Amino acid sequence: MNKTFLKKLAIASYKNGELDQKTAFKIADRLSKKDLKQYIRIIKASEKAKNIYLTTALGDKNTEKQLKYIFKDKNIIVNQDSSMMLGSRIEINDDIFEMNLKNTLENIIENIDQNND
């Protein structure tokens, strides 16, 4: 089976923007092992594209609201990580944006060291 057809099957697995488990299982039962692996990869990529992950040290409601305003069609999943010092990490598909005090201080120290050499 070619990749284009598997993508069409993956799209057919969704109803009202949500993965329909019943349909997905029916499709999965009829695929070969190789095609099933590809089908699962396509579904995972599709699910990942629907979500934005926000990680903060504190529950940053302002950043969450801004992301919801900018990305109206995506789900915002918020995680708290106390090891992040006063910052945020935003994951959109394969792009990661990390802004925190620790990285800022490390960058300042690195720049000072480079300028002193």
One Martini backbone bead per residue (centre of mass of N, CA, C, O) as a GRO file, in nm:
protein
  117
    1MET     BB    1   0.100   0.034   0.020
    2ASN     BB    2   0.064   0.363  -0.002
    3LYS     BB    3   0.101   0.663   0.158
    4THR     BB    4  -0.149   0.810   0.049
    5PHE     BB    5  -0.358   0.597   0.136
    6LEU     BB    6  -0.286   0.604   0.439
    7LYS     BB    7  -0.366   0.900   0.478
    8LYS     BB    8  -0.663   0.859   0.405
    9LEU     BB    9  -0.719   0.661   0.634
   10ALA     BB   10  -0.646   0.853   0.863
   11ILE     BB   11  -0.865   1.062   0.796
   12ALA     BB   12  -1.103   0.848   0.821
   13SER     BB   13  -1.050   0.815   1.146
   14TYR     BB   14  -1.209   1.082   1.158
   15LYS     BB   15  -1.448   1.255   1.382
   16ASN     BB   16  -1.486   1.571   1.452
   17GLY     BB   17  -1.157   1.584   1.507
   18GLU     BB   18  -1.164   1.283   1.609
   19LEU     BB   19  -1.063   0.983   1.704
   20ASP     BB   20  -1.194   0.680   1.583
   21GLN     BB   21  -1.165   0.382   1.725
   22LYS     BB   22  -1.337   0.193   1.554
   23THR     BB   23  -1.217   0.267   1.279
   24ALA     BB   24  -0.918   0.218   1.345
   25PHE     BB   25  -0.951  -0.087   1.405
   26LYS     BB   26  -1.060  -0.171   1.130
   27ILE     BB   27  -0.815  -0.082   0.971
   28ALA     BB   28  -0.590  -0.233   1.131
   29ASP     BB   29  -0.697  -0.528   1.069
   30ARG     BB   30  -0.633  -0.485   0.736
   31LEU     BB   31  -0.331  -0.458   0.789
   32SER     BB   32  -0.023  -0.479   0.760
   33LYS     BB   33   0.250  -0.447   0.946
   34LYS     BB   34   0.382  -0.223   0.776
   35ASP     BB   35   0.125  -0.045   0.739
   36LEU     BB   36   0.062  -0.008   1.039
   37LYS     BB   37   0.311   0.152   1.114
   38GLN     BB   38   0.251   0.389   0.922
   39TYR     BB   39  -0.030   0.458   1.028
   40ILE     BB   40   0.063   0.527   1.318
   41ARG     BB   41   0.254   0.756   1.241
   42ILE     BB   42   0.036   0.936   1.115
   43ILE     BB   43  -0.143   0.962   1.365
   44LYS     BB   44   0.072   1.081   1.556
   45ALA     BB   45   0.131   1.333   1.385
   46SER     BB   46  -0.157   1.441   1.394
   47GLU     BB   47  -0.179   1.467   1.704
   48LYS     BB   48   0.069   1.654   1.741
   49ALA     BB   49  -0.047   1.890   1.557
   50LYS     BB   50  -0.297   1.951   1.770
   51ASN     BB   51  -0.064   2.022   1.980
   52ILE     BB   52   0.035   2.218   2.270
   53TYR     BB   53   0.323   2.255   2.478
   54LEU     BB   54   0.326   2.372   2.820
   55THR     BB   55   0.605   2.466   3.027
   56THR     BB   56   0.608   2.544   3.382
   57ALA     BB   57   0.673   2.642   3.702
   58LEU     BB   58   0.424   2.804   3.677
   59GLY     BB   59   0.094   2.882   3.636
   60ASP     BB   60   0.069   3.023   3.316
   61LYS     BB   61  -0.211   3.184   3.209
   62ASN     BB   62  -0.119   3.398   3.005
   63THR     BB   63   0.021   3.213   2.800
   64GLU     BB   64  -0.221   3.030   2.752
   65LYS     BB   65  -0.409   3.251   2.638
   66GLN     BB   66  -0.228   3.334   2.401
   67LEU     BB   67  -0.222   3.057   2.263
   68LYS     BB   68  -0.530   3.030   2.228
   69TYR     BB   69  -0.553   3.282   2.046
   70ILE     BB   70  -0.349   3.194   1.821
   71PHE     BB   71  -0.443   2.870   1.864
   72LYS     BB   72  -0.762   2.781   1.819
   73ASP     BB   73  -0.722   2.470   1.683
   74LYS     BB   74  -0.567   2.398   1.951
   75ASN     BB   75  -0.425   2.217   2.205
   76ILE     BB   76  -0.354   2.298   2.543
   77ILE     BB   77  -0.077   2.166   2.725
   78VAL     BB   78  -0.019   2.171   3.074
   79ASN     BB   79   0.292   2.190   3.252
   80GLN     BB   80   0.474   2.127   3.552
   81ASP     BB   81   0.819   2.256   3.633
   82SER     BB   82   1.032   2.328   3.895
   83SER     BB   83   1.314   2.336   3.729
   84MET     BB   84   1.199   2.587   3.609
   85MET     BB   85   1.328   2.908   3.601
   86LEU     BB   86   1.133   3.140   3.517
   87GLY     BB   87   0.962   2.981   3.271
   88SER     BB   88   0.934   2.848   2.929
   89ARG     BB   89   0.788   2.574   2.731
   90ILE     BB   90   0.741   2.535   2.376
   91GLU     BB   91   0.551   2.294   2.179
   92ILE     BB   92   0.555   2.286   1.814
   93ASN     BB   93   0.579   2.010   1.713
   94ASP     BB   94   0.931   2.038   1.645
   95ASP     BB   95   0.920   2.298   1.807
   96ILE     BB   96   1.139   2.467   2.048
   97PHE     BB   97   1.065   2.697   2.320
   98GLU     BB   98   1.310   2.837   2.548
   99MET     BB   99   1.236   3.029   2.850
  100ASN     BB  100   1.485   3.105   3.100
  101LEU     BB  101   1.691   3.190   3.352
  102LYS     BB  102   1.913   2.982   3.314
  103ASN     BB  103   1.973   3.036   3.012
  104THR     BB  104   2.034   3.336   3.040
  105LEU     BB  105   2.276   3.308   3.233
  106GLU     BB  106   2.445   3.123   3.051
  107ASN     BB  107   2.465   3.325   2.812
  108ILE     BB  108   2.606   3.551   2.964
  109ILE     BB  109   2.857   3.391   3.050
  110GLU     BB  110   2.944   3.310   2.765
  111ASN     BB  111   2.980   3.602   2.657
  112ILE     BB  112   3.191   3.690   2.860
  113ASP     BB  113   3.403   3.474   2.794
  114GLN     BB  114   3.436   3.555   2.491
  115ASN     BB  115   3.516   3.860   2.544
  116ASN     BB  116   3.781   3.783   2.728
  117ASP     BB  117   3.947   3.621   2.488
   0.00000   0.00000   0.00000
